[in-house]
Amino acid sequence: MTTGEIQHLLFKTIKGKSIEDSNLAEEIGRLLDKSTDSAYRRIRGEKTLSLDELQTLCLHFKISIDNLIGLQSTGVIFTGEYLDKKTFRFEEYVNSLIQNLSYMNSFKEKTFYYSCKDLPIFHHYHFREIAAFKWFFWLKTYFQFPEFEKKKFNFKDHPDELFVKEQKVLDLYNQLPSVEIWNLESMNIFFRQIEFYRDSQVFNSDEDVYQLYESIGKMWVHLEKQASLGYKFDYNDPTQKRIGNLKMYFNEVLLGDNNMLLEMDGSRMSYVSHTTINFMFTRDEAFNLNMYNHMQNQMQRSTLISEVSERERARFFRLIREKIEHRKESLKV
């Protein structure tokens, strides 16, 4: 690969990182301490980048030089942040979801794959009761914020302004053509969290537990309708107007891992979840190809239950619905 080809590939990769063309030259000039005109000459390939300039740009935009020059490497560069109770703010986390989904939706051709180990975060926001519970659980149990140590769960504690942002997350996800791969274990973590809080007397009453299961039941009916139609729509829309396409798969053998893959205008990006709430992403081509093949393997070993396979779709949703109803009946409210 020639120096010019490497430079062309570098700027092509940078442009794919959500930087608008109108701002690209200014950003490159700032990083290299050059004029905008000088930056344009480098972007167009009229001026060859020095090694120092190449290093500066690769470090800033987190681009592997090995990949640019075609070297085989076992290393993969990921980008992400580590969240802990010292730095974590739930509002900022929701804002990051909005930014990521807005970026995904900016592409003309895109498909978002999600391997569901548990209920995808986007589905928390169909109903305020579910959003409130997951917000409370993360702050009290996962991050162990001191002010939540002795606090009981109350639906009204969930901030109104936060739920407005969470609804924006759902709206953006609904716009995104998606593939969701589910299994019978996908809801069990959520159920266990609820039962753990009930056993620990974190709920004020079984009426609150019942109300939460009622909302989960409504969400499950909504997801079944979306699967039947093959697209996403707003729960409050009586016309069920199509928003984004949805393919839902039911896998009875393989467990999901909550990993995600985005295909966007001919390129790919993987999101890997870790330590419960954290995730990191990479544009590494080899890694993304492996992730794509993994998703395709899961799909091939699953049953497509959106639009087709009515019998299998009904069985899958019935089995989870029975778990919800069993838990509601056990409350004897």
Buried (B, 14 or more C-beta within 10 A) or exposed (E): EEEEEBBBBBBEBBEBBEBEEEEBBEBBBEBBEBEEEBBBBBBEBEBEBEEEBBEBBBEBBEBBBBBBEEEEEEEBBBEEEEBEEEEBEBEEBBBBBBEBBEBBBEBEEBBBBBBBBBBBBBBBBBBBBBBBBBBBBBBBBBBEBEEBEEBBBEBEEBEEEBBEBBBBBBBBBBBBBBBBBBBBEBBBEBBEBBEEBBEEEBBEEEEBBBBBBBBBBBBBEBBBEBBBBBBBBBBEEEEBEEBBBBBBBBBEEBEBBBBBBBBBEEBBBBBBBEEEEEBBBBBBEEBBEEBBEBBEEBBEEBBBBBBEBEEBBBBBBEEBBEBBEEBBEEEEE
